[in-house]
Amino acid sequence: MRPPGSGPEGMASQTTPIAGFLEVREMKEGNVVLEKSYAFALRTVKLYKFLVEEKKERVLSKQILRSGTSLGANVEEGVGAQSQKDFVSKMSVAYKEARETRYWLRLLTDSGFLDQNQSQSILADCEELLKILNTIQKTLKIRNS
């Protein structure tokens, strides 16, 4: 059980009007979106290597490498944001990159570079990140209303 007034993972909550923003930003260790977006970026790099080395695909693979790693980079930048506006902007860009990555994954699957078994898990991870990022955006919009 956490002490009263403490945030997730036992971290003390902020008492400013932007407490939720600060909680998400300051919890690097144990931050679900940060950890999942990094793991997703790593999977994207491995997928890129597979596509280039095994499938000899060099065009779509570069697109997915760029968008899949940019997603995580924008989340990381958001965690280090200097303002709530900057944080919201970075999460918005990360959400757009996740949508783009989903598009490339679907295209790689439908064009035969990946089979359903190969793409199912990474597509599920991408969908999960989209849901998390969408929830962050909605939560911050509601708090700012």
N, C-alpha and C positions, 0 to 999 in steps of 0.2 A: 504494500500500500504506500502511495506517495504522500509526502507531507502536504498539508493544505497550501495552496498557492503555487505548487510546483507543476511544471509542464511535463510533457511526455519525456520518458527516459530519465525522470528525476531532475530535469533542468528547471531552474527557477523561471517562472513566467515573468514577462515584462508587464508593466502597469501603464504603458502608454496606449494611446488610441489605436496604434498599429501593432498591438501585441501579437496577433496571429501572424502577421508578416514577419515580425522579428523572431517568433518561435520557429517558423519554417526556415528562415535564413540561418539562424545560429546553431541549429542542430545538425551539424555536418555528419557526425557519427550517429547512425541510427535514422538518418533521413531517408525515408523510403524512396522518394522520387529521385534523389541524388544517387542512391545505390543502384536502383533499377535502371536508370538512364545510363550509368557508367557500364553496368553489366551488358546492357543492350548495345552500347557502342562497341564493346569488346566483341560481342557476337557478330556485329556488323563487319568488323575488321576480319574476323575469321571467315565469314561468308564471302567477303571480297577475295580473300586468298583462294578459297575454294573455287570461286567462279573463274578467276584468272588462270589458276594452275590446272584445274581439272576440266573445266568446261571451255576454256580458251575464250571467255567472254570478256571484253574490255571496255565496252561502252556503258551498258546498264550498270555494270558492277561499280564503275566510278561514281555514278549518280547515287547509288544506294550507300556507298562508302561516305560520300559527302553529307547526305541528309541524315544518315543514321548516327554518325559521329557528331554532327552539328547539334543534334537534339541534346545529347549529353553535355556538350560544351555550353550550350545556352542555359541549361539547368544549373551547371556549375557557376556560370557568370551570375545567374539570378541569385544564388545563395550568397554571393559576394556583393550584391547590389547595394548601392549607396542610398537608395530611396525606394519607397514603395512603388512609385511610378516606374522606376527602372526594373524592379523585380517583376512587376506585372508585364512589362514589355518583353523581358527575357523569357518568361513562362509562355507568353503568347507566341513568340518565335519558336520555342521548343515544341509547342503544340502543332504549329504549321509544319515543322520539320518531321514530326511524327506522322502526320497525314501524308506528306510526300513520301516518306519511307514506306508506309503501307502501300501506296500506289506502286512503287518500284517492286516491292515484294510480290504483289499480285501480278504485275506484268512479267516478272521473272518466272513465276509459276505457270501462268497461262501460256507463255511462249516456250515452255519446255526446258528452261535452264534449271529449274528446281521442280521436283515432284511434290505432291501433296504432303507426303511424310516429311520431306526436308523443310517445307515452308510453314507447316502447321504451328510448330512451337514458337518460332520467331514472330510469326504473325500474331499469335496470342499475346506474346510479350509486348508487341507494338500496340495492340488494342488496349492492354492494361495500362500502358503509359499514357495513351490518349485519354482514358477515363480519369486517371489521376490528375493529369495536367488540366483537363476540362473542369474537374472539381475544384482545383486550386483557383482557376480563373473565376468561376462562378462564386466561390466563397468570398474572394476579395471584392468582387463587384457588389455583392450583397452587403458586405461590411462598409463599403464606401457609399452606399445609397442613403 
